[in-house]
Amino acid sequence: MSREQQIAWNRETLDGWELFREHRFRITELLTQLAPQPAGRLAVLGAGNCNDLDLSALCQAYAEIELLDWDHHAVVEGVRRQGLQSCEQLRIDAARDLSQSPDPAAIAAADCVASVGLLSQLMLSVTQVHDPGAPQQTIAAAAELRRQHFQHLLARMRPGAVGVVSFEIVSSDSLPELIGCANEAVPNLTAAAIGTGNFYTGLHPAAMFHTASQLAKDEHVSDPQMHRPWKWCLGPRTYAVAALSFRRPNSR
């Protein structure tokens, strides 16, 4: 997804606060559960309109929150809509290209780094650039993008910190049963869809876990965990969303 496409998406979902309710609850709940004690620093990659973040709740769990995106207007407006434009715990670092890993020496490391749907957006570049007739090239490019994205999170994590990557697995465009189903049914529906090859390119949960596991073998990460998928209703389209968490070992 290009910068122009992402900005257009942010404008389309600017008023989507209510549509994001269940998705926002799941993301906020997970980030709150993973918050360190005492309260530390959270960095969110791909904050956008902040519709998927309950910033007030997160400010109770974290002492400082950094919101990163390449759409400055979207982040500023999202913070304003939650009434937190004067909150001293929030730091906006927008107009930033998140497709590239940062120089660890030039950033403040965080206790938790969360990529909120950003990998799904970046993965669109793989399907848009590579020839559909060359699936092996697409698979290799997707694997490399996953690895780079995990490395990006690690570059922002202090030793002992936790990383979280949320991503869309499939939508009701190809799995209409997602519409109207209970959240309890999402794991089985998603597993059945994956079994028939019905999932977004590069975002198979097993492939995500494999990337984390490979990094764990090299001792870059530890304790990779896949979290139970949930449903995100976004107007006419419903998504099955999952999250993967991992830690940066204290020894590195």
PEZIPE-V215356 format. One line per field, one symbol per residue. psi: psi as a letter, one per 20 degrees, with the letter a starting at -180 (. if undefined). burial: b if it has 24 or more other C-alpha atoms within 12 Angstrom, else e. Layout:
BEGIN
psi = ???
burial = ???
END
This chain:
BEGIN
psi = prgghgggghhhjhkkghhjgggggggggghghjqrprpbpppoplhcijhjpnhgghhhhqhqppoprjnggggghggghjkkijpiipppmakpojipqrohijroqrhppponjghgghhhhghhhqphimhhgggghgghggghghhgghhiprpirqqpoqqpgrrihimiihpiqqhhigggggggghhjjnrqpikphhhghgghhghhhjkhrrlpppqpqrpooncippqpqrqpqrqpqhi.
burial = eebeebbeebeebbebbeebebbbbbbbebbbebbbeeebbbbbbbbbbbbbbbbbbbbbbbbbbbbbbbbbbbbbbbbeebebeeeebbbbbbeeebbeeeeeeeebbbbbbbbbbbbbbbbbbbbeeeeeeeeeebbebbbebbbbbbbbbbbbbbbbbbbbbbbbbbbbeebebbbeeebeebbebbbebbeeebbbbbbbbbbbbebbbebbeeebbbbbbbbbbbbbbbeeebbbbbbbbbbbbeee
END
